[in-house]
Amino acid sequence: MTQAQLEALLQRFTDRLAEALVAEPFELRVGHQVGVELVAAHITAAEGLGRTVEVAQLRLLRDLGLTGEDVEERLARLLAGVATGYARALRDRTLDEQESIRRAVTAARVEAERALRDSEARFLHQATHDPLTGLPNRTLFTARLADAIDTPGRGAGRVGVCSLDLDRFRVVNDSLGHHVGDQLLISVADRLRRALGEHLVARLGGDEFVVLVERTAGTDEVAKVAEAALAVLGEPCLIDGHELTVTASVGIVERPVAGTSPAELMRAADAALHWAKAAGGSRWSLFDVERNRKELARYALSAAIPAAIERGEFYLDYQPLTSLRDGTVLGVEALVRWRHPELGELRPDAFIGLAEETGLIVPLGGWVLAEACREAATWSADGADAPFVSVNLAVRQVRQPGLVRQVQAVLERTGLPPGRLQLEVTESTMMSADEEPVRALRVLTELGVRIAIDDFGTGYCNLTYLRDLPVTELKMAGEFVAGLRAPAGDPASDTDERILASLVSLAHALNLTVTAEGVETPEQADRLRAIGCDAAQGWHFGRPGPPPVSWNPVT
């Protein structure tokens, strides 16, 4: 309020008080009203009230020229009324303001609590749901699974879990981009939600989903859920202009809730999912306790391989490769064994497959190569040429970029002549479209190392390709030789003999020697000798074992 406005206001108050001062009958009501209006005009400070009363008193006595005890008494009472009205109005205003403040605080508190609840709800939803698909996430699923197990009264009930993973989803991301991949995941989530609406469907991450089946009546009920999921996902879907067909693998576990836990159920479902994928995908697999026990044992065995190499638990036995012409031991095949501290002696079939699956075959195979060459370098043959040592190379070893350097380094370190080392590779390895392994084997052949194709006849071999391979020997698969156990004249046995005879002729035409594997009887040896087979390997000529002091002919 400006000074001029204040002066005008005070003048109006003075005029009203002057009228009230001389009015008959005399009333204090005007003084009370002026006090109220002072508060309404926001003249609420004590100094403001005092100044107003002082100005009004001076103007009334001076300007109006009113005198006398009666006037002074009236004026005093009137100004006291101003003060009283002022005080009451100020008190009421303060109370009103306090009530307004209280209501505002209450409203603010209610709003803050509502906002907090909304925020907590949003946070809880974000913490328990997948942001891409809107499905429950691992946290919520685990909590619901725990409730299904721990809820009182369900001790005699059963529960099932389906762990689902899309087959070859990475191809979609790599070829069409992550945007299409994300849209596909959203579509998969929607389909599963619609098809399995009565069950909790969650996304654990990536392309992995999981379904909770509560109060199951048995395995068949959970299997039907898995089949429904596979069926709905098998329908083509259009994503960003691309028609995509999705397949999935599902791992199933179903068991009583008593004695189990969420972690055990999830591990079991994941194990069954792995089995379904290993079987080719687009199917479901049921968890089996005995199979899982064997899988865990295999995993523990594979995990122990690196330390076993360091501790020297592996050793080599050798089986002779014998000439069918004169019984001379031409070479020996190195066969790795494992002296396991708990399981005893293990044959290759117990751990070689594991080593190949995990990639541990590379360090294990490197140890076999080095140890075989080291031992072979110490052999003598009573003045004759010592036999060569034949070492199997796994597919991963053949495809290692440093194979040639590795073999050269081993030969130099052990002093074994290259001509006394034979490397055995499978037929499928040699027929690979990758030229690098063949190129490496050709370099080794030029160094003098022998190359043999192992288990020949069990794979696919292009004869034109075989002609150009850097190979010196074919080892015929034991499946053909086993047929020679039956006496001559048996139709099946005669067929196997003709097949072997054809293969031997083919090999000789390509300037390759032939060794027959799995020869266990003298009759088999005689029939192989008759068709021109060069050498044989099997129990008839010697079981695997440590190398003898000297190599004598075996007939």
Secondary structure, DSSP 8 states (H G I E B T S, - for coil): --HHHHHHHHHHHHHHHHHHHH-SS--SHHHHHHHHHHHHTT--SHHHHHHHHHHHHHIIIIIS---SHHHHHHHHHHHHHHHHHHHHHHHHHHHHHHHHHHHHHHHHHHHHHHHHHHHHHHHHHHHHB-TTT--B-HHHHHHHHHHHHHSTT-TT-EEEEEEEEETTHHHHHHHH-HHHHHHHHHHHHHHHHHHTTTSEEEEEETTEEEEEEES-SSHHHHHHHHHHHHHHHTS-EEETTEEE---EEEEEEEEESTT--HHHHHHHHHHHHHHHHHTTSSEEEE--HHHHHHHHHHHHHHHTHHHHHHHT-EEEEEEEEEETTT--EEEEEEEEEEEETTTEEE-GGGTHHHHHHHTTHHHHHHHHHHHHHHHHTT---TTS---EEEEE--HHHHT-TTHHHHHHHHHHHH---GGGEEEEEEHHHHT-S-HHHHHHHHHHHHHT-EEEEEEETSS---HHHHHHS---EEEE-HHHHHGGGS-TT-HHHHHHHHHHHHHHHHHHHTT-EEEEE---SHHHHHHHHHTT--EEESTTT--SBS--SS-----
